[in-house]
Amino acid sequence: MSAAAILTLADAVVAELNAAEFVLPVAAQRGYLPTFELPDMNRLQVTVVPRQDDGRLDTRESTAHDYQLDIGVQQKPEKPDNAHLDPLVLLTQQIADHFRFGRVGHSSLVSPKVRILYLQEHLQKFHQFTAVVTLTFKGSR
């Protein structure tokens, strides 16, 4: 992979998400700041964010890398009740499960982790559901 390997990996994760079938329709995008205008929060926002590239010398000519990507799942539901929030929690779990045993590009997934199932603070203050799935991949360049 090239020096922009984490960006290529993030784009591949976006393509995987957009091609998959989940409990809710997903139109994922890659970004750096998953913040949106309030009117945009009425629809589901799924954002893939490059988080970390932990590289180390592997051989004289290559490096081994642990790449981390965060997938943010955000939406301001009509009501903050079980009927509207349960599908968002299920979607978050389905996203993690979708990548559990796979490869993306030339990188092998080490672990999908639902790092934040939902932020209580966002739900209380903004009536907004926010969850984060972190994917860790091993790769080399």
C-alpha positions, -999 to +999 in steps of 0.1 A: +000+000+000+011+035-006+017+063+019-020+071+017-028+036+027-051+045+055-072+068+031-074+040+006-085+016+034-111+042+046-125+045+010-127+007+008-147+005+041-171+032+027-176+011-004-182-020+017-208-002+039-226+012+009-228-022-008-241-041+023-276-045+034-284-035+070-315-030+091-314+007+079-302+019+045-267+033+047-250+060+026-216+062+042-190+088+034-154+094+044-146+125+065-125+140+092-151+158+114-184+140+116-203+171+125-234+182+106-259+210+106-290+203+127-314+198+097-290+172+083-292+151+115-328+141+108-314+115+083-289+088+091-252+099+089-225+072+087-190+086+085-157+067+082-129+086+099-092+076+096-081+075+132-046+061+136-017+046+117+007+029+141+036+019+119+068+001+128+098-013+110+091-049+098+120-057+075+148-036+060+124-026+032+090-026+047+069-014+077+040-031+095+010-010+104-020-011+126-046+011+110-076+023+130-108+036+114-138+049+133-173+046+119-196+071+133-234+064+133-254+095+140-291+105+137-316+127+155-346+104+156-382+116+157-384+105+193-357+093+216-376+061+225-370+024+220-389+022+187-366+048+171-333+040+189-333+002+188-328+001+150-298+024+154-283+002+180-289-028+158-273-010+129-242-003+149-239-039+159-245-051+123-217-028+110-192-043+135-204-078+126-201-071+089-164-066+092-157-092+118-140-119+096-131-100+066-103-083+047-105-049+031-080-042+003-046-057+013-053-053+050-066-079+074-091-069+101-078-076+136-109-065+155-141-046+150-151-030+183-182-011+192-163+015+211-193+036+219-227+019+217-243+053+222-233+086+238-258+092+267-247+129+267-257+134+231-290+117+237-298+138+268-286+172+255-293+170+218-318+141+214-292+127+190-280+091+187-242+088+183-223+055+182-187+046+172-174+014+158-136+011+156-120-012+131-083-022+135-065-036+105-030-050+100-012-040+068+022-034+055+039-010+030 
